Amino acid sequence: MTDRDRPWVMRTYAGHSSAAASNELYRRNLAKGQTGLSVAFDLPTQTGYDPDHALARGEVGKVGVPISHIGDMRALFDGIPLTAMNTSMTI
């Protein structure tokens, strides 16, 4: 197969209230035929604030997935074959 013949990657820009909830959504979408992931981070993650920082209050997990440490990333992608997956992380 050439690059010209390869089908487009199908990704939904998505992230939920927690890494576990987002992982569940990603796995469900992949099972239905989605061919890639596009991670939506919450505002504190995008701006580099800890979730317990005063400026993050009320924003954690609102418009995307909150990620504050490597354990969150492991939970986010648990059971998802990243070596065979096209993944986008937009900030």
Backbone torsions as a table, in degrees:
resi	resn	phi	psi	omega
1	MET	NA	133.0	176.9
2	THR	-92.0	167.0	177.0
3	ASP	-57.9	-33.3	-178.9
4	ARG	-67.6	-29.6	-178.0
5	ASP	-90.1	-13.1	-176.7
6	ARG	-69.6	133.2	178.4
7	PRO	-67.7	156.6	178.7
8	TRP	-64.6	150.3	174.3
9	VAL	-78.5	131.1	179.6
10	MET	-105.0	112.7	-179.7
11	ARG	-129.2	142.9	172.0
12	THR	-109.9	127.0	177.4
13	TYR	-71.5	109.2	-173.0
14	ALA	-150.0	149.2	173.8
15	GLY	-167.9	142.2	-177.2
16	HIS	-116.4	-165.4	-173.1
17	SER	-67.1	-17.5	179.6
18	SER	-151.9	164.7	177.7
19	ALA	-62.9	-40.0	-179.8
20	ALA	-64.9	-43.4	179.0
21	ALA	-65.7	-38.7	178.7
22	SER	-67.6	-41.1	178.1
23	ASN	-59.6	-42.9	178.6
24	GLU	-60.4	-44.5	178.3
25	LEU	-63.6	-46.4	-179.3
26	TYR	-60.3	-45.9	-179.0
27	ARG	-64.9	-38.5	177.8
28	ARG	-64.5	-44.5	179.4
29	ASN	-65.0	-40.6	178.5
30	LEU	-63.9	-38.6	178.3
31	ALA	-64.6	-25.8	179.9
32	LYS	-90.7	2.9	175.5
33	GLY	113.8	-3.9	176.1
34	GLN	-62.2	140.9	-173.5
35	THR	-109.8	3.6	179.0
36	GLY	-160.4	171.2	179.7
37	LEU	-123.2	142.0	173.3
38	SER	-129.7	107.1	-172.3
39	VAL	-81.9	126.7	174.3
40	ALA	-100.6	116.2	178.7
41	PHE	-92.3	151.0	175.5
42	ASP	-73.2	168.7	-175.2
43	LEU	-62.1	-44.5	177.6
44	PRO	-59.6	-38.6	177.4
45	THR	-64.4	-43.7	-179.5
46	GLN	-62.3	-34.3	-176.2
47	THR	-98.0	-2.0	175.4
48	GLY	84.5	16.1	178.3
49	TYR	-87.0	143.3	170.9
50	ASP	-66.8	148.1	-178.4
51	PRO	-63.2	-20.7	179.0
52	ASP	-96.3	6.7	177.3
53	HIS	-71.8	145.4	-178.3
54	ALA	-57.5	-36.9	-179.4
55	LEU	-73.1	-14.3	178.8
56	ALA	-90.6	-10.9	-176.0
57	ARG	-53.9	128.5	178.0
58	GLY	83.3	-3.3	-177.7
59	GLU	-113.0	-14.0	-175.5
60	VAL	-65.4	121.1	177.8
61	GLY	74.7	9.0	-176.6
62	LYS	-76.4	-50.5	-174.5
63	VAL	-116.6	21.5	-179.7
64	GLY	168.1	-174.0	-177.1
65	VAL	-84.3	132.5	175.8
66	PRO	-83.9	128.2	178.0
67	ILE	-127.5	120.0	-179.9
68	SER	-123.8	-9.8	178.2
69	HIS	-159.1	171.1	-176.1
70	ILE	-60.1	-30.8	177.5
71	GLY	-61.4	-36.5	176.2
72	ASP	-63.7	-41.0	179.2
73	MET	-66.2	-39.2	177.6
74	ARG	-63.0	-42.5	178.2
75	ALA	-66.5	-37.6	-179.0
76	LEU	-60.9	-40.7	-175.2
77	PHE	-107.2	13.4	179.9
78	ASP	-57.4	127.3	177.5
79	GLY	77.9	5.0	179.7
80	ILE	-106.5	123.6	-176.4
81	PRO	-75.1	85.9	-175.0
82	LEU	-63.2	-26.4	179.2
83	THR	-69.8	-17.7	179.7
84	ALA	-115.0	14.4	-171.7
85	MET	-120.9	141.4	172.6
86	ASN	-91.7	117.4	-175.1
87	THR	-126.0	134.0	177.7
88	SER	-119.7	135.2	175.9
89	MET	-124.2	105.3	-174.9
90	THR	-100.7	131.6	175.4
91	ILE	-125.6	NA	NA
